[in-house]
Amino acid sequence: MKKPIPGQNTRINIDPYASFRYPEFQYLIAASFLLTMALMIQEVAIGYELYRITHDPLALGLIGLVEAIPFISFTLYGGHVADRSSKRKVLMWSVGGIALSSLMLQFFTRQQDQIHQPVLLAAIYGALFVIGLCRAFLSPTATSLRGILVPPALFENAATWGSSSWQVGAILGPAAAGFLYAWIGFANTLLIVTLLVISSFLLYSKIKDRPIAQIAQHDSVVASIKEGIRFVFSTKIILYSISLDLFSILFGGVMAILPIYAQDILKVGAEGLGILRAAPSIGATLMLILLSRFSPMEHAWRNLFIAVVGFGVCILIFAVSPWMLVSVAALFLSGAFDSISVVIRATILQVMTPDEMRARVMAVNGIFLTSSNEVGAFESGTAAKLLGTVPSVLFGGTMTLLIVAWVYFRTGDLLKVKVKGRAISK
């Protein structure tokens, strides 16, 4: 039987696993899963180690900041490169750079007893800076491939599974990090990270090159980047969907300061930290399984608001909970609500963006996401240092709900919008 060609206008039987009929999509998902798991293990292990040796919340916030600076600075250029050159080569160079940075972390952590603390911290932050730079090229390239490896009719299905691969990696990564750190130590945990990154590199290498989209090659780099930015800011549903995610996670995210909760408030140690980090992703994955059968796109904008409000309420509950079980439940539900908004936003981005500027638009989205996650981590660490841990989380949850209310009154007309194929209608 002849296989359908991605992008061809053929009738496709859309079932929950339809995207996996395309082998290269399988490679993309598997590679993304392993890389996500590796980076999550690394983030949790480094965060716990830095707080153990410094007892400074700001040291945790800096983890996010040193990755965010190169990502935000270069991701627009990364999107431009991905739109105008071989996506496969961009993937290979980016993941190769992450692998080399992981090896660098290996070297310094195994020598940490012989290295002064400031030098060790500089080496760790330096490696994270390089990883952030590599992700500036990797992220828009890998995300844009979802719209190339499957037909347009499967964009929502591909977005759901793309989010699922990230969430499953984000479940196993933090949970494994806590136990690996406790059982085999910091340096050996980072060795596992290096092996996972190399495995993802091998899977990405199985994705074939695609013809480069025909675009105005005479445009300068600046003009090309501006074109992607203009598209995002002129498309209201895209702009407000990624803005809502930006500010809710920027203020409401608590992942960066979970080591403080684990060690000082809930007193559950490294293993407990792994459980806390995994809880949101477990909730997200279970919700994504439901979303693969029950689409949230029929009333997309309404469902997006419900999801973000639910997320904000869960963060407020987590802020004041002194009980491990309640804290885990609140994080679990926050992940479930967040996954709904992720699928809605990812589907809107794929449906509304032309193929020839997909990577550039994904790069703009990547800046918003990084600002919410990595810069949000810095905000969390700084706020915890200035306000105290619990007051800073209460402040973040409250800000999330206020921002939802503001966006709701700005975008009432989008409540009637329905996403259909490659167009929106009211």
ZIGI-V551858 format. One record per backbone hydrogen bond with DSSP energy under -0.5 kcal/mol. NH is the residue of the N-H (numbers start at 1). CO is the residue of the C=O. Records with the same first field share a line. If there is no record, write none. Layout:
NH: CO ; CO
//
This chain:
8: 5
10: 8
12: 10
14: 12
15: 13
18: 15
20: 17
21: 18
22: 19
23: 21
25: 22
26: 22
27: 23
28: 24
29: 25
30: 26
31: 27
32: 28
33: 29
34: 30
35: 31
36: 32
37: 33
38: 34
39: 35
40: 36
41: 37
42: 38
43: 39
44: 40
45: 41
46: 42
47: 43
48: 44
49: 45
50: 46
51: 47
52: 48
53: 49
54: 50
55: 51
59: 56
60: 56 ; 57
61: 57
62: 58
63: 59 ; 60
64: 60
65: 61
66: 62
67: 63
68: 64
69: 65
70: 66
71: 67
72: 68
73: 69
74: 70
75: 71
78: 74
79: 75
80: 76
81: 77
82: 78
83: 79
84: 80
85: 81
90: 86
91: 87
92: 88
93: 89
94: 90
95: 91
96: 92
97: 93
98: 94
99: 95
100: 96
101: 97
102: 98
103: 99
104: 100
105: 101
106: 102
107: 103
108: 104
109: 105
110: 106
111: 107 ; 108
112: 109
114: 111
115: 112
120: 116
121: 117
122: 118
123: 119
124: 120
125: 121
126: 122
127: 123
128: 124
129: 125
130: 126
131: 127
132: 128
133: 129
134: 130
135: 131
136: 132
137: 133 ; 134
138: 134
139: 135
141: 137
142: 138
143: 139
144: 140
145: 141
146: 142 ; 143
147: 144
148: 145
149: 145
150: 146
154: 151
155: 152
158: 154
159: 155
160: 156
161: 157
162: 158
163: 159
164: 160
165: 161
166: 162
167: 163
168: 164
169: 165
170: 166
171: 167 ; 168
172: 168
173: 169
174: 170
175: 171
176: 172
177: 173
178: 174
179: 175
180: 176
181: 177
182: 178
183: 179
184: 180
185: 180 ; 181
188: 184
189: 185
190: 186
191: 187
192: 188
193: 189
194: 190
195: 191
196: 192
197: 193
198: 194
199: 195
200: 196
201: 197
202: 198
203: 199
204: 200
205: 201
206: 203
207: 204
208: 206
215: 213
217: 215
219: 216
224: 220
225: 221
226: 222
227: 223
228: 224
229: 225
230: 226
231: 227
232: 228
233: 229
234: 230
235: 231 ; 232
236: 234
238: 235
239: 232 ; 235
240: 236
241: 237
242: 238
243: 239
244: 240
245: 241
246: 242
247: 243
248: 244
249: 245
250: 246
251: 247
252: 248
253: 249
257: 254
258: 255
260: 257
261: 257
262: 258
263: 259
264: 260
265: 260 ; 261
266: 261
267: 261
268: 262
269: 262
272: 268
273: 269
274: 270
275: 271
276: 272
277: 273
278: 274
279: 275
280: 276
281: 277
282: 278
283: 279
284: 280
285: 281
286: 282
287: 283
288: 284
289: 285
290: 286
291: 287
292: 288
293: 290
294: 290
295: 293
300: 297
303: 299
304: 300
305: 301
306: 302
307: 303
308: 304
309: 305
310: 306
311: 307
312: 308
313: 309
314: 310
315: 311
316: 312
317: 313
318: 314
319: 315
320: 316
321: 317 ; 318
327: 323
328: 324
329: 325
330: 326
331: 327
332: 328
333: 329
334: 330
335: 331
336: 332
337: 333
338: 334
339: 335
340: 336 ; 337
341: 337
342: 338
343: 339
344: 340
345: 341
346: 342
347: 343
348: 344
349: 345
350: 346
351: 347
352: 348
353: 349
357: 354
358: 355
361: 357
362: 358
363: 359
364: 360
365: 361
366: 362
367: 363
368: 364
369: 365
370: 366
371: 367
372: 368
373: 369
374: 370
375: 370
377: 373
378: 374
379: 375
380: 376
381: 377
382: 378
383: 379
384: 380
385: 381
386: 382
387: 383
388: 383 ; 384
392: 388
393: 389
394: 390
395: 391
396: 392
397: 393
398: 394
399: 395
400: 396
401: 397
402: 398
403: 399
404: 400
405: 401
406: 402
407: 403
408: 404
409: 405
410: 406
411: 407
414: 411
415: 412
416: 413
417: 414
418: 425
419: 297
420: 418 ; 423
423: 420
425: 418
//
